[in-house]
């Protein structure tokens, strides 16, 4: 078995949060959410990690996280920049928004050379998510045989504003369709989403959702790169400043076209993340409770 790589999406600047949330401390020892994720990943068996960042945050990120992790992981860095585009394309004037998670992962070509998992740097997934990812990736699999850790929607929303989630249709443990909804709001035990800002469509609380917690073979990097030019042709014409190449949408297209199969690995953990500054208190209190109960040590991978 080729040792899988944990790919961590850490290039986003946290516009809604108002700061560099990838390295924002969530405990009194200065650990960020990513420290808990790396601790869980190490316990699950991961020994290779690739951080997707921007050159603008490289020094801060390496100082806060990267260099400490070199004692435990084979560490690589991947840079997602706006001008990393296929030949014949240029950054639209006025564009500052990154190209999205699909573009970020595609930037791993040439660095990640085997099976890999994908997570967000600022999401707390829980120990069982990494156990599921590593268990899946630790077996030899043919091209196109992927997996996704699915969460219940009610466990992934915030009280303080809208979130983006990949809404999943699952049959017999296999992902049949995933649709990115970029504005979902909590409604008690359930939720609702809107596409136009005025019409809201209800979603049940137990709806399975993608939290960008995936297991892929190396061939997925080729899928992402191959499909990107056509996506740019279509979307630059209609929304040049804000369109995003979403990883769940690409996975969905691979499924629909019969080029891949995604097993769904259910997860009943409660997601925690810092989408808005007001989310910080719940993240801090949840992780404190887990330390008190013995799930985490105070030192993690220090």
PANU-644024 format. One record per residue (C-alpha): x, y, z; residue in three letters; chain. Coordinates in Angstrom, 3 decimals. Layout:
BEGIN
((X; Y; Z); "ala"; "A")
...
This chain:
BEGIN
((0.000; 0.000; 0.000); "unk"; "A")
((1.217; 3.496; -0.848); "unk"; "A")
((1.047; 5.739; 2.213); "unk"; "A")
((-1.908; 8.137; 1.790); "unk"; "A")
((-1.452; 11.886; 2.061); "unk"; "A")
((-3.700; 14.151; 4.111); "unk"; "A")
((-4.357; 17.244; 1.975); "unk"; "A")
((-5.441; 20.253; 4.045); "unk"; "A")
((-7.198; 23.191; 2.396); "unk"; "A")
((-5.710; 26.210; 4.172); "unk"; "A")
((-5.508; 28.911; 1.499); "unk"; "A")
((-8.721; 30.776; 2.373); "unk"; "A")
((-8.228; 34.066; 4.160); "unk"; "A")
((-11.394; 33.902; 6.281); "unk"; "A")
((-13.264; 36.891; 4.872); "unk"; "A")
((-16.435; 36.294; 6.910); "unk"; "A")
((-14.459; 35.478; 10.038); "unk"; "A")
((-12.334; 38.600; 9.690); "unk"; "A")
((-8.880; 37.080; 10.077); "unk"; "A")
((-6.533; 34.197; 9.347); "unk"; "A")
((-8.718; 31.572; 11.005); "unk"; "A")
((-6.465; 28.669; 9.948); "unk"; "A")
((-4.121; 29.567; 12.816); "unk"; "A")
((-6.509; 31.248; 15.265); "unk"; "A")
((-6.021; 29.716; 18.766); "unk"; "A")
((-8.974; 27.787; 20.207); "unk"; "A")
((-7.441; 26.821; 23.554); "unk"; "A")
((-5.194; 28.359; 26.200); "unk"; "A")
((-2.106; 26.598; 24.829); "unk"; "A")
((-2.391; 28.347; 21.460); "unk"; "A")
((-3.631; 25.386; 19.412); "unk"; "A")
((-5.790; 26.033; 16.355); "unk"; "A")
((-8.446; 23.653; 15.020); "unk"; "A")
((-5.848; 22.337; 12.569); "unk"; "A")
((-3.755; 21.090; 15.507); "unk"; "A")
((-6.640; 18.897; 16.651); "unk"; "A")
((-7.148; 17.659; 13.099); "unk"; "A")
((-3.485; 16.726; 12.728); "unk"; "A")
((-3.524; 14.978; 16.108); "unk"; "A")
((-6.547; 12.915; 15.047); "unk"; "A")
((-4.977; 12.167; 11.662); "unk"; "A")
((-1.729; 10.998; 13.251); "unk"; "A")
((-3.591; 8.694; 15.635); "unk"; "A")
((-5.519; 7.270; 12.672); "unk"; "A")
((-2.294; 6.417; 10.808); "unk"; "A")
((-1.531; 9.331; 8.470); "unk"; "A")
((2.164; 10.187; 8.142); "unk"; "A")
((2.147; 12.467; 5.068); "unk"; "A")
((0.483; 15.869; 4.894); "unk"; "A")
((0.242; 18.503; 2.165); "unk"; "A")
((-0.857; 21.994; 3.178); "unk"; "A")
((-2.536; 24.062; 0.467); "unk"; "A")
((-1.770; 27.704; 1.250); "unk"; "A")
((-1.029; 31.018; -0.450); "unk"; "A")
((2.398; 32.610; -0.680); "unk"; "A")
((0.969; 35.583; 1.234); "unk"; "A")
((0.508; 33.486; 4.396); "unk"; "A")
((3.469; 31.129; 3.920); "unk"; "A")
((5.742; 32.520; 6.641); "unk"; "A")
((2.977; 32.851; 9.240); "unk"; "A")
((1.597; 29.412; 8.492); "unk"; "A")
((4.945; 27.651; 8.611); "unk"; "A")
((5.823; 29.410; 11.851); "unk"; "A")
((2.497; 28.580; 13.517); "unk"; "A")
((1.889; 25.059; 12.189); "unk"; "A")
((4.122; 23.643; 9.484); "unk"; "A")
((7.511; 23.469; 11.170); "unk"; "A")
((6.067; 21.865; 14.299); "unk"; "A")
((4.456; 19.131; 12.219); "unk"; "A")
((7.716; 18.180; 10.496); "unk"; "A")
((8.556; 16.064; 13.566); "unk"; "A")
((5.554; 13.844; 12.906); "unk"; "A")
((4.726; 14.045; 9.194); "unk"; "A")
((6.394; 14.185; 5.818); "unk"; "A")
((5.257; 17.768; 5.134); "unk"; "A")
((4.702; 19.329; 1.698); "unk"; "A")
((3.319; 22.694; 0.634); "unk"; "A")
((1.074; 23.420; -2.325); "unk"; "A")
((0.372; 27.002; -3.396); "unk"; "A")
((-3.042; 28.024; -4.678); "unk"; "A")
((-2.710; 31.321; -6.502); "unk"; "A")
((-5.127; 33.130; -8.806); "unk"; "A")
((-2.770; 32.950; -11.760); "unk"; "A")
((-2.433; 29.157; -11.639); "unk"; "A")
((-4.657; 28.754; -14.684); "unk"; "A")
((-4.599; 26.561; -17.788); "unk"; "A")
((-2.839; 27.909; -20.852); "unk"; "A")
((-4.938; 30.481; -22.669); "unk"; "A")
((-6.708; 31.837; -19.576); "unk"; "A")
((-5.990; 34.971; -17.570); "unk"; "A")
((-7.229; 36.317; -14.250); "unk"; "A")
((-10.214; 38.629; -14.881); "unk"; "A")
((-9.618; 42.249; -13.972); "unk"; "A")
((-10.803; 42.850; -10.411); "unk"; "A")
((-10.826; 39.169; -9.400); "unk"; "A")
((-9.500; 38.580; -5.855); "unk"; "A")
((-11.578; 35.558; -4.798); "unk"; "A")
((-9.801; 32.160; -4.975); "unk"; "A")
((-10.983; 29.739; -7.661); "unk"; "A")
((-12.472; 27.287; -5.157); "unk"; "A")
((-11.779; 23.925; -3.586); "unk"; "A")
((-11.599; 22.019; -6.872); "unk"; "A")
((-8.878; 24.339; -8.133); "unk"; "A")
((-7.056; 24.129; -4.805); "unk"; "A")
((-6.875; 20.338; -4.867); "unk"; "A")
((-5.884; 20.293; -8.553); "unk"; "A")
((-2.821; 22.348; -7.596); "unk"; "A")
((-1.536; 19.203; -5.816); "unk"; "A")
((-0.525; 17.623; -9.120); "unk"; "A")
((3.196; 16.999; -9.032); "unk"; "A")
((3.281; 17.017; -5.212); "unk"; "A")
((0.764; 14.360; -4.161); "unk"; "A")
((1.713; 11.104; -5.881); "unk"; "A")
((-0.723; 8.588; -4.405); "unk"; "A")
((-4.075; 8.203; -2.656); "unk"; "A")
((-5.098; 11.169; -0.559); "unk"; "A")
((-7.698; 12.532; 1.815); "unk"; "A")
((-8.988; 16.112; 1.717); "unk"; "A")
((-10.118; 18.224; 4.674); "unk"; "A")
((-10.637; 21.920; 5.446); "unk"; "A")
((-8.113; 23.518; 7.799); "unk"; "A")
((-10.758; 25.361; 9.801); "unk"; "A")
((-13.239; 22.508; 10.329); "unk"; "A")
((-13.267; 20.172; 13.309); "unk"; "A")
((-14.311; 16.735; 12.020); "unk"; "A")
((-13.768; 14.460; 15.035); "unk"; "A")
((-11.508; 11.393; 15.476); "unk"; "A")
((-13.801; 8.877; 13.754); "unk"; "A")
((-13.673; 10.828; 10.474); "unk"; "A")
((-9.910; 10.282; 10.164); "unk"; "A")
((-10.229; 6.641; 11.142); "unk"; "A")
((-12.771; 6.190; 8.337); "unk"; "A")
((-10.609; 8.025; 5.789); "unk"; "A")
((-7.440; 6.133; 6.641); "unk"; "A")
((-9.261; 2.806; 6.751); "unk"; "A")
((-10.594; 3.382; 3.245); "unk"; "A")
((-7.321; 4.640; 1.783); "unk"; "A")
((-5.210; 1.896; 3.399); "unk"; "A")
((-6.612; -0.650; 0.940); "unk"; "A")
((-5.550; -0.928; -2.697); "unk"; "A")
((-8.339; 0.408; -4.911); "unk"; "A")
((-8.883; 0.820; -8.653); "unk"; "A")
((-9.034; 4.217; -10.345); "unk"; "A")
((-12.336; 5.952; -9.749); "unk"; "A")
((-13.011; 4.246; -6.393); "unk"; "A")
((-13.473; 7.115; -3.937); "unk"; "A")
((-15.179; 7.831; -0.614); "unk"; "A")
((-16.691; 10.718; 1.285); "unk"; "A")
((-17.359; 11.150; 4.995); "unk"; "A")
((-20.959; 12.395; 5.299); "unk"; "A")
((-22.338; 14.406; 8.197); "unk"; "A")
((-25.926; 15.106; 9.165); "unk"; "A")
((-26.834; 18.648; 8.140); "unk"; "A")
((-28.115; 19.516; 11.628); "unk"; "A")
((-24.626; 18.828; 12.986); "unk"; "A")
((-22.913; 21.224; 10.572); "unk"; "A")
((-24.790; 24.545; 10.699); "unk"; "A")
((-24.129; 27.660; 12.742); "unk"; "A")
((-26.478; 29.910; 14.664); "unk"; "A")
((-24.846; 33.032; 13.305); "unk"; "A")
((-25.357; 33.092; 9.540); "unk"; "A")
((-25.379; 31.095; 6.333); "unk"; "A")
((-23.025; 28.281; 5.348); "unk"; "A")
((-22.184; 26.430; 2.130); "unk"; "A")
((-22.648; 22.666; 2.083); "unk"; "A")
((-22.663; 19.903; -0.495); "unk"; "A")
((-26.159; 18.367; -0.266); "unk"; "A")
((-25.950; 14.628; -0.974); "unk"; "A")
((-28.280; 12.004; -2.374); "unk"; "A")
((-27.213; 8.585; -1.133); "unk"; "A")
((-28.497; 5.152; -2.163); "unk"; "A")
((-27.302; 1.907; -0.546); "unk"; "A")
((-24.219; 3.584; 0.852); "unk"; "A")
((-23.176; 5.073; -2.472); "unk"; "A")
((-23.197; 8.769; -3.368); "unk"; "A")
((-25.482; 9.373; -6.338); "unk"; "A")
((-25.449; 13.153; -6.483); "unk"; "A")
((-23.950; 16.106; -4.637); "unk"; "A")
((-25.116; 19.667; -5.136); "unk"; "A")
((-23.320; 22.637; -3.640); "unk"; "A")
((-25.709; 25.005; -1.869); "unk"; "A")
((-23.904; 28.206; -0.997); "unk"; "A")
((-26.486; 29.772; 1.328); "unk"; "A")
((-27.958; 27.457; 3.954); "unk"; "A")
((-29.379; 28.722; 7.239); "unk"; "A")
((-30.383; 26.890; 10.393); "unk"; "A")
((-34.121; 26.454; 11.067); "unk"; "A")
((-34.425; 24.822; 14.484); "unk"; "A")
((-33.555; 21.122; 14.053); "unk"; "A")
((-33.661; 21.554; 10.298); "unk"; "A")
((-32.415; 24.092; 7.721); "unk"; "A")
((-33.293; 25.866; 4.481); "unk"; "A")
((-31.397; 27.157; 1.482); "unk"; "A")
((-31.893; 29.874; -1.112); "unk"; "A")
((-30.464; 30.488; -4.552); "unk"; "A")
((-32.004; 33.897; -5.190); "unk"; "A")
((-32.102; 35.398; -1.689); "unk"; "A")
((-35.878; 35.415; -1.427); "unk"; "A")
((-37.200; 31.881; -2.026); "unk"; "A")
((-36.247; 29.384; 0.693); "unk"; "A")
((-36.389; 25.603; 0.302); "unk"; "A")
((-36.499; 23.419; 3.406); "unk"; "A")
((-33.923; 20.725; 4.156); "unk"; "A")
((-34.340; 18.005; 6.777); "unk"; "A")
((-31.891; 17.972; 9.629); "unk"; "A")
((-30.685; 14.448; 8.855); "unk"; "A")
((-29.849; 15.284; 5.229); "unk"; "A")
((-26.333; 13.934; 4.505); "unk"; "A")
((-23.891; 16.665; 3.543); "unk"; "A")
((-20.343; 16.894; 2.304); "unk"; "A")
((-17.936; 18.837; 4.500); "unk"; "A")
((-15.028; 18.468; 2.065); "unk"; "A")
((-13.910; 15.323; 3.863); "unk"; "A")
((-12.950; 13.033; 0.976); "unk"; "A")
((-10.807; 10.031; 0.074); "unk"; "A")
((-9.502; 9.914; -3.502); "unk"; "A")
((-7.069; 8.087; -5.697); "unk"; "A")
((-4.360; 10.055; -7.500); "unk"; "A")
((-6.495; 9.900; -10.659); "unk"; "A")
((-8.854; 12.480; -9.153); "unk"; "A")
((-6.139; 15.096; -9.634); "unk"; "A")
((-6.283; 14.401; -13.366); "unk"; "A")
((-10.074; 14.640; -13.347); "unk"; "A")
((-9.908; 18.058; -11.701); "unk"; "A")
((-7.283; 19.389; -14.116); "unk"; "A")
((-8.981; 17.978; -17.223); "unk"; "A")
((-12.379; 19.472; -16.410); "unk"; "A")
((-11.153; 22.902; -15.324); "unk"; "A")
((-10.734; 24.583; -18.751); "unk"; "A")
((-14.312; 23.786; -19.835); "unk"; "A")
((-15.579; 25.042; -16.486); "unk"; "A")
((-13.677; 28.300; -16.952); "unk"; "A")
((-15.100; 28.761; -20.443); "unk"; "A")
((-18.624; 28.419; -19.101); "unk"; "A")
((-18.433; 30.398; -15.882); "unk"; "A")
((-16.068; 33.252; -16.670); "unk"; "A")
((-18.625; 34.576; -19.117); "unk"; "A")
((-21.396; 34.814; -16.520); "unk"; "A")
((-19.635; 35.470; -13.195); "unk"; "A")
((-15.959; 36.314; -13.705); "unk"; "A")
((-15.315; 37.756; -10.233); "unk"; "A")
((-17.045; 35.254; -7.943); "unk"; "A")
((-17.490; 31.866; -9.667); "unk"; "A")
((-15.888; 28.920; -7.825); "unk"; "A")
((-14.757; 25.503; -9.012); "unk"; "A")
((-16.184; 23.370; -6.203); "unk"; "A")
((-14.689; 19.966; -5.412); "unk"; "A")
((-18.123; 18.399; -4.606); "unk"; "A")
((-19.481; 19.506; -7.971); "unk"; "A")
((-16.587; 17.866; -9.794); "unk"; "A")
((-17.084; 14.669; -7.798); "unk"; "A")
((-20.754; 14.821; -8.731); "unk"; "A")
((-19.916; 15.171; -12.420); "unk"; "A")
((-17.553; 12.200; -12.245); "unk"; "A")
((-20.367; 10.124; -10.745); "unk"; "A")
((-22.977; 11.255; -13.269); "unk"; "A")
((-20.695; 10.467; -16.194); "unk"; "A")
((-19.909; 6.994; -14.887); "unk"; "A")
((-16.201; 7.659; -14.368); "unk"; "A")
((-16.153; 7.080; -10.635); "unk"; "A")
((-17.939; 5.660; -7.601); "unk"; "A")
((-18.062; 7.341; -4.183); "unk"; "A")
((-18.760; 5.241; -1.113); "unk"; "A")
((-20.387; 7.218; 1.701); "unk"; "A")
((-18.809; 6.763; 5.122); "unk"; "A")
((-21.409; 7.957; 7.657); "unk"; "A")
((-20.225; 10.075; 10.560); "unk"; "A")
((-22.256; 11.069; 13.596); "unk"; "A")
((-19.719; 13.501; 14.988); "unk"; "A")
((-20.806; 17.090; 15.540); "unk"; "A")
((-18.910; 19.385; 13.201); "unk"; "A")
((-17.433; 22.575; 14.626); "unk"; "A")
((-15.923; 25.413; 12.660); "unk"; "A")
((-15.277; 29.130; 12.730); "unk"; "A")
((-17.308; 30.567; 9.906); "unk"; "A")
((-18.171; 33.704; 11.883); "unk"; "A")
((-16.446; 35.326; 14.913); "unk"; "A")
((-19.468; 34.377; 17.047); "unk"; "A")
((-18.732; 30.688; 16.437); "unk"; "A")
((-15.544; 30.887; 18.484); "unk"; "A")
((-17.153; 30.375; 21.904); "unk"; "A")
((-18.863; 27.118; 20.923); "unk"; "A")
((-15.672; 25.733; 19.375); "unk"; "A")
((-13.598; 26.598; 22.442); "unk"; "A")
((-16.112; 25.109; 24.882); "unk"; "A")
((-16.564; 21.915; 22.843); "unk"; "A")
((-12.836; 21.245; 22.620); "unk"; "A")
((-12.377; 22.060; 26.298); "unk"; "A")
((-14.996; 19.434; 27.162); "unk"; "A")
((-13.217; 16.861; 24.993); "unk"; "A")
((-9.910; 17.559; 26.740); "unk"; "A")
((-11.548; 17.199; 30.135); "unk"; "A")
((-13.074; 13.873; 29.089); "unk"; "A")
((-9.682; 12.583; 27.924); "unk"; "A")
((-10.267; 12.554; 24.158); "unk"; "A")
((-7.346; 14.978; 23.754); "unk"; "A")
((-4.248; 15.724; 25.767); "unk"; "A")
((-3.254; 19.296; 26.520); "unk"; "A")
((-0.127; 18.975; 24.390); "unk"; "A")
((-1.531; 17.349; 21.199); "unk"; "A")
((1.493; 17.081; 18.844); "unk"; "A")
((3.595; 19.816; 20.498); "unk"; "A")
